[in-house]
Each structure stands twice: as C-alpha cells, then as structure tokens.
Amino acid sequence: LSCDLDQVEVVLIEEIERIFENNRIYPNHSRGMKKILGKSKWAELLGGLILDSREGMATTFKDYKREFQKLPKKILVVFEDIDRITEKNTIQKIFAIVEKLVDEKLHVVYHYDETKLEEVGFSRFYLEKYIPYTVNLTEIPYEKIIDYQWEELGMSKTVIKKEDVR
C-alpha cells in the first residue's frame, strides 16, 4: 500500500502482469483489465482494436483469471496494514477488485486491526463478506520473546546476561 491509493487496482494488475512476464507468459486479457479499470492510456488507445467492445467486465475478469492457470506456482498478495487507509472508498475498492481476482492460483491476505476498520465505518458483517477467514494475533511481550530466543539460541553460554538485554 505504498503506492498511489487512487490507482491501487492498476498497481495490483501491473504487479500480477510482472509475475506473468517473469514466467514468460504474456496474458491476452491484461490489456482488457487495464481498459476496464480505465487507467492505462495505452490500453485506452489500443483497446478498441484489441478488446471486443461487446466483452463485458465479468467476462474479462473470468478470462484474466483463466490466465492464472498457466502459472507454475500460486500467487499470494498481502495487503499489510490496510486499516491505515483512512478513506473507506479506497478500502472498498481494494475489496471489490480482489474479490473478482481471487482464484485457486491467487490468494490474498489482509493484515488489519478490526477495531480500526470499524472506526472507519465497516461492520463485522461487511468484513466477513470479503474476509471470510480470520486469525487473531495476540501481542507477545518483548521479555517473553527474549526468554524464548535466549534458550532456543543457547545464549546462556555467552558472556551477555539476559537481564542486560531486558
């Protein structure tokens, strides 16, 4: 989410496109996706020549997702700290585009604080529609991390004392 949030959908498509290119796959429907999202000037100029005007959004997304099957591995997209986005519309846009792209070859993980999303105006019911599986993470106190790592790494044999690290 370090990109321009007004163009998050285009950035997502371009990142997926980069994965295709790294695997020497050139998806036929990438231009159509950019045309539908209306952000790529080249796609707008060439779109009429390449994309049949009768082709709708649902068909383009379906065909684009079919291209994922050519990939040798699955794609995992992680949206970290999505709760830091203050514009509710931007978060809704992310949910909408991802919902259309999720496939057996493309999975998405959202990292967020539910209370912050509720403050922006999202209900638990709404979030469950787009994020059906959740895992709650609890805070681990720094001292417990030191205790665990100290024993795990065999630090008791060093000249540094655990109390000094704390």
Biotite code that builds the C-alpha atoms (Angstrom):
import biotite.structure as struc

atoms = struc.array([
    struc.Atom([0.000, 0.000, 0.000], chain_id="A", res_id=1, res_name="LEU", atom_name="CA", element="C"),
    struc.Atom([2.934, 2.281, -0.520], chain_id="A", res_id=2, res_name="SER", atom_name="CA", element="C"),
    struc.Atom([1.524, 3.082, -3.963], chain_id="A", res_id=3, res_name="CYS", atom_name="CA", element="C"),
    struc.Atom([-0.862, 5.829, -5.016], chain_id="A", res_id=4, res_name="ASP", atom_name="CA", element="C"),
    struc.Atom([-4.089, 4.582, -3.460], chain_id="A", res_id=5, res_name="LEU", atom_name="CA", element="C"),
    struc.Atom([-6.162, 6.134, -6.236], chain_id="A", res_id=6, res_name="ASP", atom_name="CA", element="C"),
    struc.Atom([-4.567, 3.627, -8.603], chain_id="A", res_id=7, res_name="GLN", atom_name="CA", element="C"),
    struc.Atom([-4.310, 0.589, -6.334], chain_id="A", res_id=8, res_name="VAL", atom_name="CA", element="C"),
    struc.Atom([-6.219, -1.622, -8.767], chain_id="A", res_id=9, res_name="GLU", atom_name="CA", element="C"),
    struc.Atom([-3.882, -0.766, -11.640], chain_id="A", res_id=10, res_name="VAL", atom_name="CA", element="C"),
    struc.Atom([-0.820, -1.327, -9.440], chain_id="A", res_id=11, res_name="VAL", atom_name="CA", element="C"),
    struc.Atom([-2.205, -4.741, -8.476], chain_id="A", res_id=12, res_name="LEU", atom_name="CA", element="C"),
    struc.Atom([-2.799, -5.712, -12.125], chain_id="A", res_id=13, res_name="ILE", atom_name="CA", element="C"),
    struc.Atom([0.668, -4.478, -13.099], chain_id="A", res_id=14, res_name="GLU", atom_name="CA", element="C"),
    struc.Atom([2.302, -6.500, -10.298], chain_id="A", res_id=15, res_name="GLU", atom_name="CA", element="C"),
    struc.Atom([0.428, -9.611, -11.434], chain_id="A", res_id=16, res_name="ILE", atom_name="CA", element="C"),
    struc.Atom([1.456, -8.816, -15.007], chain_id="A", res_id=17, res_name="GLU", atom_name="CA", element="C"),
    struc.Atom([5.098, -8.689, -13.850], chain_id="A", res_id=18, res_name="ARG", atom_name="CA", element="C"),
    struc.Atom([4.707, -12.196, -12.390], chain_id="A", res_id=19, res_name="ILE", atom_name="CA", element="C"),
    struc.Atom([3.355, -13.393, -15.721], chain_id="A", res_id=20, res_name="PHE", atom_name="CA", element="C"),
    struc.Atom([6.259, -11.810, -17.599], chain_id="A", res_id=21, res_name="GLU", atom_name="CA", element="C"),
    struc.Atom([8.815, -13.322, -15.192], chain_id="A", res_id=22, res_name="ASN", atom_name="CA", element="C"),
    struc.Atom([7.352, -16.691, -16.112], chain_id="A", res_id=23, res_name="ASN", atom_name="CA", element="C"),
    struc.Atom([7.414, -15.807, -19.839], chain_id="A", res_id=24, res_name="ARG", atom_name="CA", element="C"),
    struc.Atom([3.639, -15.700, -20.011], chain_id="A", res_id=25, res_name="ILE", atom_name="CA", element="C"),
    struc.Atom([2.003, -12.798, -21.805], chain_id="A", res_id=26, res_name="TYR", atom_name="CA", element="C"),
    struc.Atom([-1.672, -12.741, -20.842], chain_id="A", res_id=27, res_name="PRO", atom_name="CA", element="C"),
    struc.Atom([-4.121, -11.818, -23.580], chain_id="A", res_id=28, res_name="ASN", atom_name="CA", element="C"),
    struc.Atom([-6.545, -10.195, -21.153], chain_id="A", res_id=29, res_name="HIS", atom_name="CA", element="C"),
    struc.Atom([-4.161, -7.904, -19.302], chain_id="A", res_id=30, res_name="SER", atom_name="CA", element="C"),
    struc.Atom([-4.913, -5.034, -21.690], chain_id="A", res_id=31, res_name="ARG", atom_name="CA", element="C"),
    struc.Atom([-8.623, -5.647, -21.253], chain_id="A", res_id=32, res_name="GLY", atom_name="CA", element="C"),
    struc.Atom([-8.254, -5.442, -17.490], chain_id="A", res_id=33, res_name="MET", atom_name="CA", element="C"),
    struc.Atom([-6.445, -2.133, -17.755], chain_id="A", res_id=34, res_name="LYS", atom_name="CA", element="C"),
    struc.Atom([-9.069, -0.807, -20.161], chain_id="A", res_id=35, res_name="LYS", atom_name="CA", element="C"),
    struc.Atom([-11.865, -1.763, -17.787], chain_id="A", res_id=36, res_name="ILE", atom_name="CA", element="C"),
    struc.Atom([-10.048, -0.116, -14.908], chain_id="A", res_id=37, res_name="LEU", atom_name="CA", element="C"),
    struc.Atom([-9.645, 2.935, -17.165], chain_id="A", res_id=38, res_name="GLY", atom_name="CA", element="C"),
    struc.Atom([-6.189, 3.946, -16.041], chain_id="A", res_id=39, res_name="LYS", atom_name="CA", element="C"),
    struc.Atom([-3.794, 2.863, -18.784], chain_id="A", res_id=40, res_name="SER", atom_name="CA", element="C"),
    struc.Atom([-3.501, 5.372, -21.621], chain_id="A", res_id=41, res_name="LYS", atom_name="CA", element="C"),
    struc.Atom([-2.052, 2.756, -23.986], chain_id="A", res_id=42, res_name="TRP", atom_name="CA", element="C"),
    struc.Atom([-4.915, 0.402, -23.217], chain_id="A", res_id=43, res_name="ALA", atom_name="CA", element="C"),
    struc.Atom([-7.384, 3.199, -23.912], chain_id="A", res_id=44, res_name="GLU", atom_name="CA", element="C"),
    struc.Atom([-5.776, 3.989, -27.268], chain_id="A", res_id=45, res_name="LEU", atom_name="CA", element="C"),
    struc.Atom([-5.428, 0.373, -28.390], chain_id="A", res_id=46, res_name="LEU", atom_name="CA", element="C"),
    struc.Atom([-8.390, -1.045, -26.503], chain_id="A", res_id=47, res_name="GLY", atom_name="CA", element="C"),
    struc.Atom([-10.853, -0.725, -29.355], chain_id="A", res_id=48, res_name="GLY", atom_name="CA", element="C"),
    struc.Atom([-8.544, -2.668, -31.649], chain_id="A", res_id=49, res_name="LEU", atom_name="CA", element="C"),
    struc.Atom([-7.667, -5.399, -29.176], chain_id="A", res_id=50, res_name="ILE", atom_name="CA", element="C"),
    struc.Atom([-10.722, -5.774, -26.949], chain_id="A", res_id=51, res_name="LEU", atom_name="CA", element="C"),
    struc.Atom([-14.075, -6.594, -28.477], chain_id="A", res_id=52, res_name="ASP", atom_name="CA", element="C"),
    struc.Atom([-16.471, -3.843, -27.403], chain_id="A", res_id=53, res_name="SER", atom_name="CA", element="C"),
    struc.Atom([-19.131, -6.445, -26.552], chain_id="A", res_id=54, res_name="ARG", atom_name="CA", element="C"),
    struc.Atom([-16.844, -8.024, -23.969], chain_id="A", res_id=55, res_name="GLU", atom_name="CA", element="C"),
    struc.Atom([-18.050, -7.082, -20.513], chain_id="A", res_id=56, res_name="GLY", atom_name="CA", element="C"),
    struc.Atom([-16.340, -6.696, -17.180], chain_id="A", res_id=57, res_name="MET", atom_name="CA", element="C"),
    struc.Atom([-17.354, -10.104, -15.822], chain_id="A", res_id=58, res_name="ALA", atom_name="CA", element="C"),
    struc.Atom([-16.099, -11.878, -18.940], chain_id="A", res_id=59, res_name="THR", atom_name="CA", element="C"),
    struc.Atom([-12.792, -10.029, -18.873], chain_id="A", res_id=60, res_name="THR", atom_name="CA", element="C"),
    struc.Atom([-12.196, -10.875, -15.215], chain_id="A", res_id=61, res_name="PHE", atom_name="CA", element="C"),
    struc.Atom([-13.123, -14.521, -15.859], chain_id="A", res_id=62, res_name="LYS", atom_name="CA", element="C"),
    struc.Atom([-10.773, -14.757, -18.831], chain_id="A", res_id=63, res_name="ASP", atom_name="CA", element="C"),
    struc.Atom([-7.999, -12.969, -16.941], chain_id="A", res_id=64, res_name="TYR", atom_name="CA", element="C"),
    struc.Atom([-8.336, -15.412, -14.038], chain_id="A", res_id=65, res_name="LYS", atom_name="CA", element="C"),
    struc.Atom([-8.110, -18.289, -16.516], chain_id="A", res_id=66, res_name="ARG", atom_name="CA", element="C"),
    struc.Atom([-4.623, -16.997, -17.408], chain_id="A", res_id=67, res_name="GLU", atom_name="CA", element="C"),
    struc.Atom([-3.522, -17.775, -13.813], chain_id="A", res_id=68, res_name="PHE", atom_name="CA", element="C"),
    struc.Atom([-3.691, -21.487, -14.650], chain_id="A", res_id=69, res_name="GLN", atom_name="CA", element="C"),
    struc.Atom([-0.623, -21.042, -16.865], chain_id="A", res_id=70, res_name="LYS", atom_name="CA", element="C"),
    struc.Atom([1.500, -20.067, -13.863], chain_id="A", res_id=71, res_name="LEU", atom_name="CA", element="C"),
    struc.Atom([3.677, -22.776, -12.317], chain_id="A", res_id=72, res_name="PRO", atom_name="CA", element="C"),
    struc.Atom([3.038, -21.502, -8.777], chain_id="A", res_id=73, res_name="LYS", atom_name="CA", element="C"),
    struc.Atom([0.331, -19.742, -6.817], chain_id="A", res_id=74, res_name="LYS", atom_name="CA", element="C"),
    struc.Atom([0.355, -16.000, -6.188], chain_id="A", res_id=75, res_name="ILE", atom_name="CA", element="C"),
    struc.Atom([-0.018, -14.644, -2.668], chain_id="A", res_id=76, res_name="LEU", atom_name="CA", element="C"),
    struc.Atom([-0.956, -10.976, -2.390], chain_id="A", res_id=77, res_name="VAL", atom_name="CA", element="C"),
    struc.Atom([-0.561, -9.415, 1.049], chain_id="A", res_id=78, res_name="VAL", atom_name="CA", element="C"),
    struc.Atom([-2.188, -6.109, 1.943], chain_id="A", res_id=79, res_name="PHE", atom_name="CA", element="C"),
    struc.Atom([-0.335, -5.085, 5.067], chain_id="A", res_id=80, res_name="GLU", atom_name="CA", element="C"),
    struc.Atom([-1.897, -2.596, 7.492], chain_id="A", res_id=81, res_name="ASP", atom_name="CA", element="C"),
    struc.Atom([-4.969, -1.998, 5.365], chain_id="A", res_id=82, res_name="ILE", atom_name="CA", element="C"),
    struc.Atom([-6.507, -0.377, 8.437], chain_id="A", res_id=83, res_name="ASP", atom_name="CA", element="C"),
    struc.Atom([-4.174, 2.612, 7.999], chain_id="A", res_id=84, res_name="ARG", atom_name="CA", element="C"),
    struc.Atom([-6.129, 3.713, 4.947], chain_id="A", res_id=85, res_name="ILE", atom_name="CA", element="C"),
    struc.Atom([-8.466, 6.448, 6.082], chain_id="A", res_id=86, res_name="THR", atom_name="CA", element="C"),
    struc.Atom([-10.696, 6.552, 3.000], chain_id="A", res_id=87, res_name="GLU", atom_name="CA", element="C"),
    struc.Atom([-13.477, 3.981, 3.242], chain_id="A", res_id=88, res_name="LYS", atom_name="CA", element="C"),
    struc.Atom([-13.996, 4.092, -0.549], chain_id="A", res_id=89, res_name="ASN", atom_name="CA", element="C"),
    struc.Atom([-10.386, 3.072, -1.187], chain_id="A", res_id=90, res_name="THR", atom_name="CA", element="C"),
    struc.Atom([-10.703, 0.038, 1.082], chain_id="A", res_id=91, res_name="ILE", atom_name="CA", element="C"),
    struc.Atom([-13.978, -0.891, -0.612], chain_id="A", res_id=92, res_name="GLN", atom_name="CA", element="C"),
    struc.Atom([-12.254, -0.593, -3.997], chain_id="A", res_id=93, res_name="LYS", atom_name="CA", element="C"),
    struc.Atom([-9.484, -2.938, -2.839], chain_id="A", res_id=94, res_name="ILE", atom_name="CA", element="C"),
    struc.Atom([-12.032, -5.470, -1.568], chain_id="A", res_id=95, res_name="PHE", atom_name="CA", element="C"),
    struc.Atom([-14.012, -5.275, -4.832], chain_id="A", res_id=96, res_name="ALA", atom_name="CA", element="C"),
    struc.Atom([-11.066, -5.787, -7.192], chain_id="A", res_id=97, res_name="ILE", atom_name="CA", element="C"),
    struc.Atom([-9.579, -8.565, -5.077], chain_id="A", res_id=98, res_name="VAL", atom_name="CA", element="C"),
    struc.Atom([-12.916, -10.361, -4.840], chain_id="A", res_id=99, res_name="GLU", atom_name="CA", element="C"),
    struc.Atom([-13.040, -10.515, -8.627], chain_id="A", res_id=100, res_name="LYS", atom_name="CA", element="C"),
    struc.Atom([-9.432, -11.747, -8.920], chain_id="A", res_id=101, res_name="LEU", atom_name="CA", element="C"),
    struc.Atom([-9.245, -14.379, -6.160], chain_id="A", res_id=102, res_name="VAL", atom_name="CA", element="C"),
    struc.Atom([-8.793, -17.818, -7.624], chain_id="A", res_id=103, res_name="ASP", atom_name="CA", element="C"),
    struc.Atom([-7.254, -21.158, -6.728], chain_id="A", res_id=104, res_name="GLU", atom_name="CA", element="C"),
    struc.Atom([-3.985, -19.711, -8.073], chain_id="A", res_id=105, res_name="LYS", atom_name="CA", element="C"),
    struc.Atom([-4.301, -16.284, -6.415], chain_id="A", res_id=106, res_name="LEU", atom_name="CA", element="C"),
    struc.Atom([-4.786, -15.897, -2.673], chain_id="A", res_id=107, res_name="HIS", atom_name="CA", element="C"),
    struc.Atom([-4.975, -12.716, -0.607], chain_id="A", res_id=108, res_name="VAL", atom_name="CA", element="C"),
    struc.Atom([-4.066, -11.969, 2.990], chain_id="A", res_id=109, res_name="VAL", atom_name="CA", element="C"),
    struc.Atom([-5.187, -8.775, 4.702], chain_id="A", res_id=110, res_name="TYR", atom_name="CA", element="C"),
    struc.Atom([-3.294, -7.565, 7.752], chain_id="A", res_id=111, res_name="HIS", atom_name="CA", element="C"),
    struc.Atom([-5.511, -5.224, 9.771], chain_id="A", res_id=112, res_name="TYR", atom_name="CA", element="C"),
    struc.Atom([-6.840, -4.187, 13.139], chain_id="A", res_id=113, res_name="ASP", atom_name="CA", element="C"),
    struc.Atom([-10.575, -4.847, 13.099], chain_id="A", res_id=114, res_name="GLU", atom_name="CA", element="C"),
    struc.Atom([-11.352, -2.084, 15.608], chain_id="A", res_id=115, res_name="THR", atom_name="CA", element="C"),
    struc.Atom([-9.707, 0.499, 13.329], chain_id="A", res_id=116, res_name="LYS", atom_name="CA", element="C"),
    struc.Atom([-11.716, -0.693, 10.332], chain_id="A", res_id=117, res_name="LEU", atom_name="CA", element="C"),
    struc.Atom([-14.880, -0.469, 12.422], chain_id="A", res_id=118, res_name="GLU", atom_name="CA", element="C"),
    struc.Atom([-13.945, 3.132, 13.271], chain_id="A", res_id=119, res_name="GLU", atom_name="CA", element="C"),
    struc.Atom([-13.790, 3.910, 9.531], chain_id="A", res_id=120, res_name="VAL", atom_name="CA", element="C"),
    struc.Atom([-17.316, 2.510, 9.201], chain_id="A", res_id=121, res_name="GLY", atom_name="CA", element="C"),
    struc.Atom([-17.024, -1.202, 8.383], chain_id="A", res_id=122, res_name="PHE", atom_name="CA", element="C"),
    struc.Atom([-19.255, -3.589, 10.282], chain_id="A", res_id=123, res_name="SER", atom_name="CA", element="C"),
    struc.Atom([-18.166, -7.098, 11.202], chain_id="A", res_id=124, res_name="ARG", atom_name="CA", element="C"),
    struc.Atom([-20.846, -8.442, 8.830], chain_id="A", res_id=125, res_name="PHE", atom_name="CA", element="C"),
    struc.Atom([-19.406, -6.425, 5.933], chain_id="A", res_id=126, res_name="TYR", atom_name="CA", element="C"),
    struc.Atom([-15.843, -7.539, 6.658], chain_id="A", res_id=127, res_name="LEU", atom_name="CA", element="C"),
    struc.Atom([-16.888, -11.206, 6.816], chain_id="A", res_id=128, res_name="GLU", atom_name="CA", element="C"),
    struc.Atom([-18.115, -10.953, 3.238], chain_id="A", res_id=129, res_name="LYS", atom_name="CA", element="C"),
    struc.Atom([-14.656, -10.028, 1.953], chain_id="A", res_id=130, res_name="TYR", atom_name="CA", element="C"),
    struc.Atom([-12.504, -11.627, 4.646], chain_id="A", res_id=131, res_name="ILE", atom_name="CA", element="C"),
    struc.Atom([-14.169, -14.965, 5.406], chain_id="A", res_id=132, res_name="PRO", atom_name="CA", element="C"),
    struc.Atom([-11.288, -16.415, 7.436], chain_id="A", res_id=133, res_name="TYR", atom_name="CA", element="C"),
    struc.Atom([-9.554, -14.532, 10.219], chain_id="A", res_id=134, res_name="THR", atom_name="CA", element="C"),
    struc.Atom([-6.696, -15.312, 12.542], chain_id="A", res_id=135, res_name="VAL", atom_name="CA", element="C"),
    struc.Atom([-6.289, -13.167, 15.612], chain_id="A", res_id=136, res_name="ASN", atom_name="CA", element="C"),
    struc.Atom([-2.758, -12.410, 16.659], chain_id="A", res_id=137, res_name="LEU", atom_name="CA", element="C"),
    struc.Atom([-2.006, -11.600, 20.252], chain_id="A", res_id=138, res_name="THR", atom_name="CA", element="C"),
    struc.Atom([0.785, -9.356, 21.344], chain_id="A", res_id=139, res_name="GLU", atom_name="CA", element="C"),
    struc.Atom([3.812, -11.151, 22.672], chain_id="A", res_id=140, res_name="ILE", atom_name="CA", element="C"),
    struc.Atom([5.665, -9.171, 25.332], chain_id="A", res_id=141, res_name="PRO", atom_name="CA", element="C"),
    struc.Atom([9.258, -8.366, 24.419], chain_id="A", res_id=142, res_name="TYR", atom_name="CA", element="C"),
    struc.Atom([10.522, -10.095, 27.564], chain_id="A", res_id=143, res_name="GLU", atom_name="CA", element="C"),
    struc.Atom([8.849, -13.378, 26.563], chain_id="A", res_id=144, res_name="LYS", atom_name="CA", element="C"),
    struc.Atom([10.478, -13.180, 23.151], chain_id="A", res_id=145, res_name="ILE", atom_name="CA", element="C"),
    struc.Atom([13.867, -12.709, 24.816], chain_id="A", res_id=146, res_name="ILE", atom_name="CA", element="C"),
    struc.Atom([13.237, -15.626, 27.182], chain_id="A", res_id=147, res_name="ASP", atom_name="CA", element="C"),
    struc.Atom([12.239, -17.919, 24.339], chain_id="A", res_id=148, res_name="TYR", atom_name="CA", element="C"),
    struc.Atom([15.033, -16.889, 21.982], chain_id="A", res_id=149, res_name="GLN", atom_name="CA", element="C"),
    struc.Atom([17.629, -16.926, 24.765], chain_id="A", res_id=150, res_name="TRP", atom_name="CA", element="C"),
    struc.Atom([17.023, -20.598, 25.429], chain_id="A", res_id=151, res_name="GLU", atom_name="CA", element="C"),
    struc.Atom([16.449, -21.512, 21.782], chain_id="A", res_id=152, res_name="GLU", atom_name="CA", element="C"),
    struc.Atom([19.745, -19.973, 20.648], chain_id="A", res_id=153, res_name="LEU", atom_name="CA", element="C"),
    struc.Atom([21.752, -21.238, 23.594], chain_id="A", res_id=154, res_name="GLY", atom_name="CA", element="C"),
    struc.Atom([22.630, -17.727, 24.743], chain_id="A", res_id=155, res_name="MET", atom_name="CA", element="C"),
    struc.Atom([23.176, -18.844, 28.335], chain_id="A", res_id=156, res_name="SER", atom_name="CA", element="C"),
    struc.Atom([26.686, -19.861, 27.278], chain_id="A", res_id=157, res_name="LYS", atom_name="CA", element="C"),
    struc.Atom([27.648, -16.277, 26.341], chain_id="A", res_id=158, res_name="THR", atom_name="CA", element="C"),
    struc.Atom([29.094, -13.501, 28.476], chain_id="A", res_id=159, res_name="VAL", atom_name="CA", element="C"),
    struc.Atom([25.983, -11.378, 27.912], chain_id="A", res_id=160, res_name="ILE", atom_name="CA", element="C"),
    struc.Atom([23.417, -11.678, 30.682], chain_id="A", res_id=161, res_name="LYS", atom_name="CA", element="C"),
    struc.Atom([19.731, -11.961, 29.961], chain_id="A", res_id=162, res_name="LYS", atom_name="CA", element="C"),
    struc.Atom([18.971, -9.158, 32.449], chain_id="A", res_id=163, res_name="GLU", atom_name="CA", element="C"),
    struc.Atom([21.246, -6.788, 30.461], chain_id="A", res_id=164, res_name="ASP", atom_name="CA", element="C"),
    struc.Atom([19.301, -7.483, 27.293], chain_id="A", res_id=165, res_name="VAL", atom_name="CA", element="C"),
    struc.Atom([15.996, -6.852, 29.032], chain_id="A", res_id=166, res_name="ARG", atom_name="CA", element="C"),
])
